Structures are given as C-alpha cells and as structure tokens.
C-alpha cells in the first residue's frame, strides 16, 4: 500500500495543478484517484472544518495531497486510522518541501482532528 500511496500523492499533486488531466496508467491507482476526486468537495470540507486559524489554500500542494489522501482513507475505513495517519506522516517527512518537524506535527494534529470528526459525524462518501 505504501507504493500505491506514494503514487497517488504524486497524482493528487498533479491534479491540484491541472484539475481534469490525470496521467496515471495504473488501474488500481486510477480507480482510487477517481474515487478521491469524486469526493473531493467532501474531503476538502472536512479538511477546512478541522483547520483552525488556517485556510486550506495556504497548505502547500504536497501537504494538501497527503492530507486529502489520508482523509479519503479515514472516510473509507479500509485500514486502521493509526496506519493511515502514520503513513501520512511518513509521506510528509519524505515529500514535504518544508522539511522540518513542525510540518509533520501540523499534519499529524490535523489528521487526528479529522479522524475524530469522521468518527463523530459518519460522513458518507460517493461510490464510483
């Protein structure tokens, strides 16, 4: 799953720039990516709701992609929230251009708030 997450982060990063142009040829990734994009409004709403004194457009595109993927996974509930958040933090450490402990701590805090929100509110994701 780590390899898939890495690839999807890159695809989501590209999607943030080009919107409808997805250049991924991997069927697994493209299905996950389409599912995320179909639910992007809900995902972004949940992220915005849990960003205190911060706006989603201030997130750098790499961190936004990581948080979007993790939020989708938390909504989808196919893996433990601990695994999802841990993998997101590892991706932050690997890819975030801020390259410091503040960024992964920031993402960690947001993802824990998002997990609590998702558990409390039982959001429904749109199926493909």
C-alpha positions in Angstrom: 0.0 0.0 0.0 3.0 2.3 0.6 3.9 2.3 -3.1 0.3 3.0 -4.1 0.1 5.9 -1.6 3.3 7.4 -3.0 1.9 7.2 -6.5 -1.5 8.7 -5.5 0.2 11.6 -3.7 2.0 12.5 -6.9 -1.2 12.2 -8.9 -3.2 14.3 -6.4 -0.4 16.9 -6.5 -0.7 17.0 -10.3 -4.5 17.1 -10.1 -4.2 20.2 -7.9 -2.4 21.9 -10.8 -4.2 20.6 -13.8 -7.7 19.6 -12.4 -9.0 17.2 -15.0 -5.8 15.9 -16.6 -4.8 12.7 -14.8 -1.9 10.9 -16.5 -1.8 7.7 -14.4 -1.8 4.3 -16.2 -2.1 2.1 -13.2 -5.7 0.8 -12.9 -5.6 0.5 -9.1 -4.3 4.0 -8.7 -6.7 5.5 -11.3 -9.7 3.9 -9.5 -8.6 5.2 -6.1 -7.8 8.6 -7.7 -11.2 8.8 -9.4 -12.9 7.9 -6.1 -11.0 10.7 -4.3 -11.8 13.2 -7.0 -15.5 12.2 -6.9 -15.4 13.0 -3.2 -13.0 16.0 -3.3 -15.7 18.5 -2.2 -16.5 16.5 0.9 -12.8 15.8 1.6 -11.9 19.5 1.3 -14.9 20.4 3.5 -13.7 18.1 6.3 -10.2 19.4 6.0 -11.4 23.0 6.1 -13.6 22.2 9.1 -10.5 21.0 11.0 -8.0 23.7 10.1 -8.2 26.2 13.0 -6.9 29.7 12.2 -5.6 28.4 8.9 -7.0 28.2 5.3 -6.8 25.2 3.0 -5.4 27.3 0.2 -2.4 28.1 2.5 -1.4 24.4 2.6 1.3 23.7 0.2 0.2 21.3 -2.6 2.2 18.4 -1.4 0.8 18.5 2.1 -2.7 19.1 0.7 -2.3 15.9 -1.4 -1.2 13.9 1.6 -4.0 15.2 3.8 -6.6 14.6 1.1 -5.5 11.0 0.6 -5.4 10.3 4.4 -8.9 12.0 4.8 -10.3 9.8 2.0 -8.8 6.7 3.6 -10.2 7.7 7.0 -13.6 8.1 5.4 -13.3 4.8 3.5 -12.3 2.9 6.7 -10.5 0.0 5.0 -7.4 0.4 7.2 -6.8 1.3 10.8 -6.7 5.0 11.4 -3.3 4.5 13.2 -1.8 3.1 10.0 -3.4 5.8 7.8 -2.1 8.6 9.9 1.3 7.0 10.4 1.7 6.5 6.6 0.6 10.1 6.0 3.3 11.4 8.5 5.9 9.3 6.8 4.9 10.8 3.4 5.1 14.2 4.9 8.6 13.6 6.2 9.6 12.3 2.7 7.9 14.8 0.5 7.0 18.0 2.3 9.1 20.9 1.0 9.2 22.5 4.4 11.4 19.6 5.6 11.0 20.2 9.3 9.3 18.7 12.3 6.7 21.4 12.5 5.2 20.3 9.3 4.7 16.7 10.2 3.4 17.7 13.6 1.0 20.1 11.9 -0.2 17.3 9.6 -0.4 14.8 12.5 -2.6 17.2 14.5 -4.9 17.9 11.6 -5.3 14.2 10.7 -6.1 13.3 14.3 -8.8 16.1 14.3 -10.1 14.8 11.0 -10.3 11.2 12.4 -12.3 12.4 15.4 -14.6 14.4 13.1 -15.1 11.4 10.8 -15.9 9.1 13.7 -18.3 11.5 15.2 -20.2 12.6 12.1 -20.3 9.4 10.0 -19.8 11.1 6.6 -20.9 9.2 3.6 -18.6 9.0 0.6 -19.9 8.8 -3.0 -19.3 5.4 -4.7 -17.9 5.2 -8.2 
